[in-house]
Amino acid sequence: MTILDRLTGLAFPAAVLRRAIQLADSGKAAEAFPLMAKAARAGIVDAEYRVARCYLEGAGVPPSRMEGARWLLRAANHGSADAQALLAALYVTGLVTAEADGKGADSEHLFKTDSPGKPDFTAALDFATKAAEAGSATGQAILGYILTSGPTSMRDANAAHRWYEKSASAGCAEGCLGFALSLARRGKRENRVRIAEEVRRAADAGLPTATYLLAVLTEHGLGVACDMAAAAQLYQAAAEKGLPSAQFRLGLALIDGALVGQDVAAGEAWTRRAALAGNIEAAYMLGDRYVKTQRPDFAEAANWYRRAAEAGHQAAARALASLYLTGNGVAEDVEEGARWLRSSANGGNQQAQTDLANLILGGAGEPDDGASVAGWFEAAASSGDLIAAFNLGLCFAKGVGVRQDEGQAAHWLRRAAEGVAEAQYMYARLLQDGRGVAADPTQARVWFARAADAGVLDARVALAEMLLNGRGGMPEPEAAMQLFEQAAADGHAGAMFAIGALYGAGHGLPVDQTAAQKWYAAAAGRGHSQAQFMLGRYLLKGLAGERDPVAARLWLERAAAHGIGEAADELGTAGGSN
C-alpha cells in the first residue's frame, strides 16, 4: 500500500474502495484487500460485502468461512441485497449455521467453525425474502428454492413459481432453471417448449445441472428436437464440468452405444469418475460389472458395492451382504453379511428382507431381527404381497419374531399358495399331516400337483408317493413312476431312492435288483442316508449279484452316522460273520 493510499484511506473511505476495486480487477488481490478492509471498517456496505467475498474465496487473504460470514452478516444487516442473497445460500447449504444459544440471526457470534452443518432454512428464509423483495434476482431464485424444497411448513409452490419467474425474467441462470423445473412440476404438455427454452438459458449461462437437463430433454425429444448426437455432446459438456449425474449417463451411453459409438473403456472411465464423485448408482453398477464379467473380480466388486452401500444404496448393501455370506472377494463373515442385509432391509428392500428372513430362519442374525422381519412381512402380506405372505407363514411355522402358531402359518401359506409354488408345497404338507388345518388328503394332492407343475421337486416326489399309495384319490402307479423319474433326472435323491425301492420290491414294476442297486447307489452318493443303508445291505449280501464287504461296511457306517439304527445292526452282523 502506497503512502497516498494510506492518506486517502484516512479521509476518503469511498475513494479507498474505488482504489481497492481497481487493484482487485487488475489481479492484485493481496494489495486490494487491506484497502477494502479499511473501507469496510468505515461502514461502507459494498466494502463489507466485498471483504466477506474475499474471506469466502481466499482472495488476497487466507480463506475463512467464519470471518467471511461475519462480514456478510454486517453487510446484510446494513441492507446489501447481494449479501442477503449469499448469506441465504450459505444457510441453505449448511455452510453457515446459527448457534443454538438463543442469540438469534442478528448476533455477530452467529457462526460456528468452518465445518459444514445442517441447513438452517429459518434463517435462510429471512435473508432470502429481504433480498428478493429488494430486487435481487439471485435472492429470488434462492427464495423460490426454499419455498419448494424447504421444510413442509415453509413450502408454497405457487409463491415459489412467482419468485422463480421474476428471477428468470431478470436473466438469473438459477432462476431460469428453477422456473423450468416449476413449470415441469405443473405437468402441462403445452409448457414443454417453454421449459426447454428456460433450461437452455440456464445451460448457456454455464450451469452444469442445466446442461445435463438439456441433454435429457434433447435425448428424449421433450420440447426440443430429438438429437442423440447433440444429447451426447451436452452430456459430455456437463460431465467435463464435474457433474456426477452427467458423467454416469455419459458412461452408460458409451458402454451400451445408445447415443454415440460404443467405447466400453471410456464409458467405464466416466462411470468410475461419477462413482468417485459420489454417484451411488454408478458405484453400484461398477460393482455389478465386476461380478458379471467372464472372470469376476469379487474383491473389486466389494469395494464399489461398499461405496454405494455406505451412501445408502439398498441393492448395493444386499449385494455386499451376499459377498460376505459366500466369502467371495471378502473374508466370509455371516455377522457382517447380516449387518448389510439388515441395512438394506430396514431401508425397505423386499429382497433383502426375504434374504434376512431366510438367514434368521437358519439360526443367524440378532435377537431383535425376528420381530423386525415378522413386522415387515405382516405389513406387506396384509397389502396382498404373496411373497411376504409366504415368509410370514414361515415365521409363524418356526416362531420367528412371533409366537409359533401352525394355524396362522396355514392361513398365510394358503394365501401365498395362490401364486407362490413353495407355498403350495408347504400348504399341501400341512393338509397332508393335519397341522394347523384339518387333514385333507384330497386337497393335499391337489396342491402338491400345482406345486409339481410349477417345478418344485419335493412336490413331485410327494405327489408321486400319494399317487403310488392311493392317498387322496385313486392309485396311479404309472404316473407316480413318471414323476419319480422326472425328479430323479433333476437330481432329487429321495426320488432316486424311491425308484430303487420300487425296483427292489416290485411295486407295479418287475423286480430288478440290479436296477434297484443302481438307484440306491445314485441316491447314496447324494447323501441319502436310507439309500446308503440299502446300498450297504445289497453289497453285503450280494442281493444284486455283486458282493463287496469293504464297500458295504463303508456305506453302512455312513448310514449309521446319520442315525439309521438298522445300519448299526447290519454292521454288528457283518462284524460277527467276520
C-alpha positions in Angstrom: 0.0 0.0 0.0 1.4 3.4 -1.0 1.6 6.5 1.3 -1.1 8.1 -0.9 -3.4 5.1 -0.4 -2.9 5.4 3.4 -3.6 9.1 3.5 -6.6 8.7 1.2 -7.9 6.0 3.4 -7.9 8.3 6.5 -10.2 10.9 4.8 -12.0 9.3 1.9 -13.1 5.7 2.5 -15.2 5.7 -0.7 -12.0 6.6 -2.7 -10.2 3.8 -0.9 -12.8 1.3 -2.0 -12.6 2.5 -5.6 -8.8 2.1 -5.5 -9.2 -1.4 -3.9 -11.6 -2.4 -6.7 -9.1 -1.2 -9.3 -6.4 -3.3 -7.8 -8.6 -6.3 -7.5 -9.7 -6.0 -11.1 -6.1 -5.9 -12.2 -5.3 -9.1 -10.4 -3.6 -7.6 -7.3 -5.9 -9.1 -4.7 -3.3 -9.0 -1.9 -2.8 -5.3 -2.3 -6.6 -4.7 -2.7 -7.7 -6.5 0.5 -6.2 -4.1 3.1 -7.9 -1.1 1.4 -11.2 -3.0 1.2 -10.9 -3.8 4.9 -10.4 -0.1 5.7 -13.5 0.9 3.7 -15.4 -1.9 5.4 -14.4 -0.8 8.9 -15.5 2.7 7.9 -19.0 1.3 7.4 -19.3 1.2 3.6 -21.7 -1.6 2.9 -20.3 -2.6 -0.5 -16.9 -2.9 1.1 -18.3 -5.1 3.8 -19.8 -7.4 1.2 -16.5 -7.4 -0.8 -14.4 -8.2 2.3 -16.8 -11.1 3.0 -16.3 -12.4 -0.5 -12.5 -12.2 -0.1 -12.6 -14.3 3.0 -15.0 -16.8 1.5 -13.0 -17.1 -1.7 -9.5 -16.7 -0.2 -8.8 -13.7 -2.5 -5.9 -11.7 -1.0 -6.4 -13.2 2.4 -6.3 -16.7 3.9 -9.8 -18.2 3.4 -12.1 -18.3 6.4 -15.8 -19.1 6.1 -16.4 -17.9 9.7 -14.8 -14.5 9.0 -16.5 -14.2 5.6 -19.9 -15.0 7.2 -19.3 -12.4 9.9 -18.7 -9.6 7.4 -21.5 -10.9 5.2 -23.9 -10.6 8.1 -22.8 -7.0 8.7 -23.4 -6.1 5.1 -26.7 -8.0 5.0 -27.9 -6.1 8.2 -26.9 -2.9 6.5 -29.2 -3.6 3.6 -27.0 -5.2 1.0 -29.3 -7.4 -1.1 -26.3 -9.3 -2.6 -25.1 -10.1 0.9 -28.5 -11.2 2.0 -28.8 -13.5 -1.0 -25.4 -15.0 -0.5 -26.0 -15.4 3.2 -29.3 -17.2 2.5 -27.5 -19.5 0.1 -24.9 -20.3 2.8 -27.6 -21.1 5.3 -29.4 -23.3 2.8 -26.3 -25.4 2.1 -25.3 -25.6 5.8 -22.0 -23.8 5.2 -23.1 -21.3 7.8 -25.2 -22.2 10.9 -26.7 -20.2 13.7 -25.7 -21.2 17.2 -28.5 -22.7 19.3 -27.9 -20.2 22.1 -30.9 -18.0 21.6 -28.8 -15.1 20.3 -30.8 -15.1 17.0 -29.8 -14.2 13.5 -28.5 -10.7 14.4 -25.7 -11.9 16.7 -22.2 -11.4 15.5 -21.4 -14.7 17.2 -23.7 -16.4 14.8 -21.2 -18.6 13.2 -19.6 -21.8 14.2 -16.4 -23.3 12.9 -15.7 -23.8 9.2 -17.1 -27.3 9.1 -20.4 -27.7 7.3 -23.5 -28.2 9.3 -27.2 -28.8 8.7 -29.2 -26.4 6.6 -30.9 -23.6 8.5 -34.0 -22.8 6.4 -35.5 -20.4 9.0 -32.5 -18.0 8.8 -32.2 -18.6 5.1 -35.9 -17.7 4.5 -35.5 -14.4 6.4 -32.5 -13.2 4.4 -33.7 -14.6 1.0 -37.0 -12.8 1.5 -35.2 -9.5 2.2 -33.0 -10.0 -0.9 -35.9 -11.0 -3.1 -38.1 -8.1 -2.1 -35.1 -5.7 -2.7 -35.0 -7.0 -6.3 -32.1 -9.4 -6.1 -32.6 -12.0 -8.9 -30.3 -14.4 -7.1 -32.3 -13.9 -3.9 -35.5 -14.5 -5.7 -34.1 -17.8 -7.1 -33.0 -18.9 -3.6 -36.4 -17.9 -2.1 -38.1 -20.0 -4.8 -35.9 -22.9 -3.8 -36.7 -22.6 -0.1 -40.4 -22.4 -0.8 -40.1 -25.5 -3.0 -37.6 -27.7 -1.1 -37.5 -26.4 2.5 -39.4 -27.8 5.4 -43.1 -28.7 4.7 -44.3 -25.8 6.8 -42.5 -23.4 4.6 -43.5 -24.8 1.2 -45.6 -22.7 -1.2 -45.5 -23.9 -4.8 -47.4 -21.0 -6.2 -45.3 -18.4 -4.4 -42.1 -20.3 -5.4 -43.3 -20.2 -9.0 -43.8 -16.5 -9.0 -40.4 -15.8 -7.5 -38.7 -18.1 -9.9 -40.4 -16.4 -12.8 -39.2 -12.9 -11.6 -35.7 -14.2 -11.2 -35.8 -15.8 -14.7 -37.1 -12.6 -16.3 -34.1 -10.8 -14.8 -31.8 -13.2 -16.5 -30.6 -15.2 -13.4 -29.4 -18.6 -14.5 -30.6 -20.3 -11.3 -33.9 -18.5 -11.7 -34.3 -19.9 -15.2 -33.6 -23.4 -14.1 -35.9 -23.1 -11.1 -38.7 -21.7 -13.3 -38.2 -24.5 -15.8 -38.5 -27.1 -13.0 -41.5 -25.4 -11.5 -43.2 -25.5 -14.9 -42.4 -29.1 -15.3 -43.9 -29.9 -11.9 -47.2 -28.5 -13.2 -47.3 -31.3 -15.8 -48.8 -29.4 -18.7 -47.7 -30.6 -22.1 -48.0 -27.1 -23.6 -45.2 -25.9 -21.3 -42.6 -28.3 -22.8 -41.2 -25.8 -25.3 -41.0 -23.0 -22.6 -39.3 -25.5 -20.2 -36.7 -26.3 -22.8 -36.1 -22.6 -23.5 -35.6 -21.8 -19.8 -33.3 -24.8 -19.3 -31.3 -23.7 -22.4 -30.9 -20.2 -21.0 -29.5 -21.6 -17.8 -27.2 -24.0 -19.7 -25.9 -21.2 -21.9 -25.1 -19.3 -18.7 -22.9 -22.2 -17.7 -24.9 -24.1 -15.1 -23.8 -27.8 -15.4 -27.1 -29.1 -14.0 -29.0 -27.2 -16.7 -26.7 -28.6 -19.4 -27.4 -32.1 -18.1 -31.2 -31.5 -18.1 -31.0 -30.0 -21.6 -29.2 -33.2 -22.6 -32.0 -35.3 -21.2 -34.6 -33.2 -23.0 -32.7 -33.5 -26.2 -32.2 -37.3 -25.9 -36.0 -37.8 -25.4 -37.2 -35.0 -27.7 -39.1 -33.1 -24.9 -39.7 -29.5 -26.0 -36.8 -29.8 -28.5 -36.0 -31.9 -31.5 -34.7 -35.4 -30.6 -31.0 -35.5 -31.4 -28.8 -38.2 -30.0 -25.5 -36.7 -31.2 -26.4 -33.3 -29.7 -27.5 -35.0 -26.4 -24.2 -36.8 -26.2 -22.3 -33.5 -26.6 -24.4 -31.9 -23.9 -23.8 -34.8 -21.5 -20.1 -34.6 -22.3 -20.1 -30.8 -21.6 -21.8 -31.3 -18.2 -19.6 -34.3 -17.4 -16.4 -32.3 -18.1 -17.7 -29.6 -15.7 -17.7 -32.3 -13.0 -21.4 -33.2 -12.7 -21.6 -36.8 -11.5 -25.0 -37.5 -12.9 -23.8 -36.4 -16.4 -20.7 -38.5 -16.0 -22.7 -41.5 -15.2 -25.2 -41.0 -18.1 -22.3 -40.5 -20.5 -20.6 -43.6 -19.2 -23.7 -45.7 -19.7 -24.1 -44.3 -23.2 -20.5 -45.1 -24.2 -20.8 -48.6 -22.7 -24.0 -49.6 -24.5 -23.6 -47.3 -27.5 -27.1 -45.9 -27.1 -26.2 -42.3 -28.1 -22.9 -42.4 -29.8 -20.4 -45.1 -30.9 -19.7 -47.7 -28.3 -16.5 -47.2 -26.3 -16.6 -49.5 -23.3 -13.2 -48.4 -21.8 -14.1 -44.7 -22.0 -17.6 -45.5 -20.6 -16.2 -47.3 -17.6 -13.7 -44.5 -17.0 -16.6 -41.9 -16.9 -18.7 -44.2 -14.7 -15.7 -44.6 -12.3 -15.4 -40.8 -12.2 -19.1 -40.5 -11.4 -18.8 -43.1 -8.6 -15.8 -41.4 -7.1 -17.6 -38.1 -7.1 -20.5 -39.6 -5.1 -22.9 -41.0 -7.6 -24.1 -44.2 -5.9 -25.9 -45.7 -8.9 -22.6 -45.5 -10.8 -20.8 -47.2 -7.9 -23.4 -50.0 -7.7 -23.2 -50.5 -11.5 -19.5 -50.9 -11.3 -19.8 -53.5 -8.6 -22.3 -55.4 -10.8 -20.0 -55.2 -13.8 -17.1 -56.7 -11.8 -19.3 -59.5 -10.6 -20.8 -60.3 -14.0 -17.7 -60.3 -16.2 -16.4 -63.6 -17.6 -13.7 -63.5 -15.0 -15.4 -61.9 -12.0 -13.3 -59.7 -9.7 -15.3 -60.0 -6.4 -12.7 -58.0 -4.4 -13.1 -55.0 -6.7 -16.9 -55.5 -6.8 -16.9 -55.4 -3.0 -15.1 -52.1 -3.0 -17.7 -50.5 -5.2 -20.7 -52.1 -3.6 -19.4 -50.9 -0.2 -19.0 -47.3 -1.5 -22.6 -47.3 -2.7 -23.9 -49.2 0.4 -22.3 -46.8 2.8 -24.1 -43.9 1.0 -27.5 -45.7 1.4 -27.9 -47.7 -1.7 -30.1 -50.7 -0.7 -29.4 -53.0 -3.6 -25.7 -52.5 -3.1 -26.0 -53.3 0.6 -27.8 -56.5 -0.3 -25.1 -57.4 -2.9 -22.3 -56.7 -0.4 -24.1 -58.9 2.1 -24.1 -61.7 -0.4 -20.4 -61.4 -0.9 -19.8 -61.6 2.9 -22.2 -64.6 3.2 -20.4 -66.5 0.5 -16.9 -65.3 1.1 -16.4 -64.0 -2.4 -13.9 -61.1 -2.6 -14.0 -60.7 1.2 -13.5 -62.9 4.2 -16.6 -65.0 4.9 -18.5 -63.3 7.7 -22.1 -64.1 8.5 -22.5 -61.4 11.0 -21.2 -58.7 8.6 -23.4 -60.2 5.9 -26.4 -60.0 8.2 -25.5 -56.4 9.1 -25.6 -55.3 5.5 -28.8 -57.3 4.8 -30.3 -55.6 7.9 -29.3 -52.2 6.5 -30.9 -52.9 3.1 -34.0 -54.5 4.7 -34.5 -51.5 7.0 -34.4 -49.3 4.0 -37.4 -51.2 2.5 -35.6 -53.5 0.1 -38.0 -56.5 0.0 -35.4 -58.9 -1.5 -33.1 -58.1 1.4 -36.0 -58.6 3.9 -36.6 -62.1 2.4 -32.8 -62.9 2.5 -32.6 -61.7 6.1 -35.6 -63.8 7.0 -34.1 -66.9 5.5 -30.9 -66.2 7.4 -32.8 -65.8 10.6 -34.8 -69.0 9.9 -31.5 -70.7 9.6 -30.4 -69.6 13.0 -28.3 -66.5 12.2 -29.0 -62.8 13.0 -29.6 -60.9 16.2 -32.4 -61.4 18.7 -34.3 -58.3 17.6 -34.2 -59.3 13.9 -37.1 -61.7 14.2 -39.6 -59.1 15.3 -38.5 -56.8 12.5 -38.8 -59.4 9.9 -42.2 -60.5 11.0 -43.3 -56.9 11.1 -42.1 -56.2 7.5 -43.8 -59.3 6.2 -47.1 -58.7 8.1 -47.4 -55.2 6.7 -46.7 -56.3 3.1 -48.7 -59.5 3.4 -51.7 -57.6 4.6 -51.5 -55.5 1.5 -51.6 -58.5 -0.8 -47.9 -59.3 -1.3 -47.9 -63.1 -1.8 -44.1 -63.5 -1.2 -44.5 -61.6 2.1 -47.4 -63.8 3.0 -45.3 -66.9 2.3 -42.5 -65.6 4.5 -44.9 -64.6 7.3 -46.2 -68.1 7.1 -42.7 -69.4 7.7 -42.3 -67.1 10.6 -45.4 -68.5 12.3 -44.4 -72.0 11.4 -41.0 -71.6 13.1 -41.8 -69.0 15.7 -39.5 -66.3 14.3 -40.4 -62.9 15.7 -43.9 -64.2 16.6 -45.4 -66.9 18.8 -45.3 -70.2 16.9 -48.8 -70.9 15.6 -49.4 -73.5 12.9 -53.0 -72.2 12.4 -51.6 -68.8 11.4 -48.9 -70.5 9.4 -51.5 -72.4 7.4 -53.6 -69.2 7.0 -50.7 -67.2 5.4 -49.4 -70.1 3.4 -52.8 -70.7 1.9 -52.9 -67.1 0.9 -49.5 -67.2 -0.6 -50.3 -70.5 -2.4 -52.4 -68.5 -4.9 -49.1 -67.5 -6.6 -46.1 -69.0 -4.8 -45.1 -72.5 -5.7 -43.1 -73.2 -2.5 -46.2 -72.1 -0.5 -48.3 -74.5 -2.5 -46.0 -77.3 -1.5 -45.8 -76.3 2.2 -49.6 -75.8 2.4 -50.1 -79.3 0.9 -47.8 -80.7 3.6 -49.9 -79.1 6.3 -53.1 -80.6 4.7 -51.5 -84.0 4.4 -50.4 -84.0 8.1 -53.3 -82.1 9.6 -51.1 -79.4 11.1 -52.8 -76.1 11.6 -55.8 -77.2 9.4 -57.9 -80.3 9.3 -56.2 -83.2 7.5 -57.4 -83.4 3.9 -55.5 -85.8 1.6 -57.6 -84.9 -1.4 -56.8 -81.2 -1.2 -53.2 -82.0 -0.3 -52.9 -84.0 -3.6 -54.4 -81.0 -5.5 -51.9 -78.6 -4.0 -48.9 -81.0 -4.5 -49.9 -81.2 -8.1 -50.0 -77.4 -8.5 -46.5 -77.1 -6.9 -45.2 -80.0 -9.0 -46.4 -78.4 -12.2 -44.6 -75.2 -11.1 -41.3 -77.2 -10.9 -41.0 -77.9 -7.1 -39.0 -81.1 -7.0 -40.1 -82.1 -3.4 -43.7 -81.6 -4.6 -43.2 -84.0 -7.5 -41.9 -86.6 -5.1 -44.7 -86.0 -2.5 -47.4 -86.3 -5.2 -45.8 -89.4 -6.6 -46.0 -91.0 -3.2 -49.7 -90.2 -2.9 -50.4 -91.5 -6.4 -48.5 -94.6 -5.6 -50.3 -95.3 -2.3 -53.7 -94.0 -3.5 -53.9 -91.4 -0.8 -56.3 -88.6 -1.6 -57.6 -90.4 -4.8 -57.2 -93.4 -6.9 -53.8 -95.1 -7.1 -51.9 -94.2 -10.3 -48.6 -96.2 -10.2 -47.5 -95.3 -13.8 -48.0 -91.6 -13.2 -46.1 -91.9 -9.9 -43.2 -93.6 -11.6 -43.0 -90.8 -14.2 -42.9 -88.2 -11.5 -40.2 -90.1 -9.6 -38.1 -90.4 -12.8 -38.6 -86.6 -13.6 -37.4 -85.7 -10.1 -34.5 -88.1 -10.2 -33.4 -86.7 -13.6 -33.3 -83.3 -11.9 -31.1 -84.7 -9.1 -33.6 -85.4 -6.3 -32.1 -88.1 -4.1 -35.4 -89.0 -2.5 -36.8 -89.8 -5.9 -33.8 -92.0 -6.7 -34.3 -93.9 -3.5 -38.0 -94.3 -4.3 -37.2 -95.8 -7.7 -34.7 -98.2 -6.1 -37.3 -99.3 -3.6 -39.9 -99.8 -6.4 -37.5 -102.0 -8.4 -36.4 -103.9 -5.3 -39.9 -104.7 -4.0 -41.7 -104.9 -7.4 -44.4 -102.3 -6.6 -46.0 -102.1 -10.1 -42.7 -103.0 -11.7 -40.9 -106.2 -12.4 -38.4 -107.0 -9.6 -34.9 -105.9 -10.8 -32.3 -105.9 -8.0 -29.6 -104.7 -10.4 -31.6 -101.6 -11.2 -32.5 -101.2 -7.6 -28.9 -101.2 -6.5 -28.1 -98.7 -9.3 -30.7 -96.2 -8.0 -29.7 -96.8 -4.4 -26.1 -96.0 -5.3 -27.1 -92.8 -7.1 -29.1 -91.6 -4.0 -26.4 -92.7 -1.6 -23.8 -90.7 -3.5 -26.0 -87.6 -2.8 -26.1 -88.2 0.9 -29.5 -90.0 1.2 -29.0 -92.0 4.5 -31.6 -94.6 3.9 -30.2 -95.3 0.4 -26.7 -95.6 2.0 -28.1 -98.3 4.3 -29.8 -100.2 1.5 -26.7 -100.0 -0.7 -24.6 -101.3 2.2 -27.1 -104.2 2.7 -27.1 -105.0 -1.1 -23.3 -105.1 -1.2 -23.0 -107.0 2.0 -25.5 -109.7 1.0 -24.9 -109.7 -2.8 -28.6 -109.1 -3.5 -27.9 -107.8 -7.0 -25.1 -110.4 -7.7 -22.3 -108.2 -6.5 -20.8 -108.8 -3.1 -18.3 -106.2 -1.7 -18.0 -106.4 2.2 -15.5 -103.5 2.3 -17.7 -101.1 0.4 -20.7 -102.4 2.2 -19.1 -101.6 5.6 -18.3 -98.0 4.3 -21.9 -97.3 3.3 -23.4 -98.9 6.4 -21.1 -96.8 8.6 -22.2 -93.6 6.8 -25.9 -94.6 7.3 -25.3 -95.4 11.0 -23.6 -92.0 11.4 -26.8 -90.4 10.2 -28.8 -92.3 12.9 -30.1 -95.3 10.9 -30.3 -97.9 13.6 -30.7 -100.8 11.2 -27.3 -99.9 9.7 -25.7 -100.4 13.1 -27.4 -103.8 13.4 -26.1 -104.8 10.0 -22.6 -103.7 11.0 -22.8 -105.9 14.1 -23.9 -108.8 11.9 -21.2 -108.1 9.4 -18.6 -108.0 12.3 -19.8 -111.3 13.7 -19.6 -113.0 10.4 -16.0 -111.9 10.0 
